């Protein structure tokens, strides 16, 4: 009887938007859209957004790769002990 403000549905009926058939969205062409697939580290490091953030923060690709290699070696040495 009393509609909420903004409720534009006719009494007892469906809203015109809900009654309209919506077109299907085309399938995503993103290779990582499916679950269980992750980008490689190289893909991440060469992503335009990552590159922009690294530039903003003053981080070079070479220094980040050096840090990754050193961290990987340290973690592997801990596993062997």
C-alpha positions in Angstrom: 0.0 0.0 0.0 2.7 2.5 1.0 5.6 2.4 -1.4 9.1 3.3 -0.3 10.6 6.4 -1.8 12.3 5.6 -5.0 10.2 2.4 -5.5 8.8 3.1 -9.0 7.2 -0.3 -9.5 3.5 -0.4 -10.2 1.5 -2.0 -7.4 1.4 -5.7 -7.9 3.7 -5.6 -11.0 7.3 -5.9 -12.0 9.5 -2.9 -12.6 10.0 -2.0 -16.3 13.7 -2.6 -15.9 13.3 -6.1 -14.5 10.8 -7.0 -17.3 13.2 -6.0 -20.0 15.5 -8.8 -21.3 19.1 -7.8 -20.8 21.7 -8.7 -23.5 24.4 -11.2 -22.6 27.8 -9.7 -22.0 30.5 -11.1 -24.4 32.9 -13.6 -22.9 36.0 -12.0 -21.4 39.2 -12.4 -23.3 41.3 -12.0 -20.2 43.6 -15.1 -19.9 43.3 -14.8 -16.1 39.5 -14.6 -16.0 39.2 -18.3 -15.2 39.9 -19.4 -11.6 43.1 -21.3 -10.9 45.2 -19.4 -13.5 47.8 -17.0 -12.3 50.0 -14.6 -14.2 53.7 -15.3 -14.3 56.1 -13.1 -12.3 57.4 -11.8 -15.6 53.8 -10.9 -16.7 53.3 -9.0 -13.4 56.6 -7.2 -13.5 55.9 -6.0 -17.1 52.2 -5.0 -16.5 51.6 -1.3 -17.3 50.1 -0.7 -13.8 53.0 -2.3 -12.0 55.5 -0.3 -14.1 53.6 2.9 -13.4 53.7 2.2 -9.6 57.3 1.3 -9.7 58.2 4.5 -11.6 56.2 6.5 -9.0 58.0 4.8 -6.2 61.4 5.1 -7.8 61.9 1.3 -8.0 63.9 -0.1 -10.9 63.1 -3.4 -12.5 66.7 -4.5 -11.9 66.6 -3.7 -8.2 63.3 -5.5 -7.7 64.5 -8.6 -9.6 67.7 -8.6 -7.5 65.6 -8.5 -4.3 63.4 -11.4 -5.6 66.4 -13.5 -6.3 68.0 -12.8 -2.9 64.8 -13.5 -1.1 64.2 -16.8 -3.0 67.8 -17.9 -2.1 67.2 -17.1 1.5 63.9 -18.9 1.7 65.4 -22.0 0.0 68.3 -22.1 2.4 65.9 -22.0 5.4 64.1 -25.1 4.0 67.3 -27.1 3.7 68.3 -26.5 7.3 
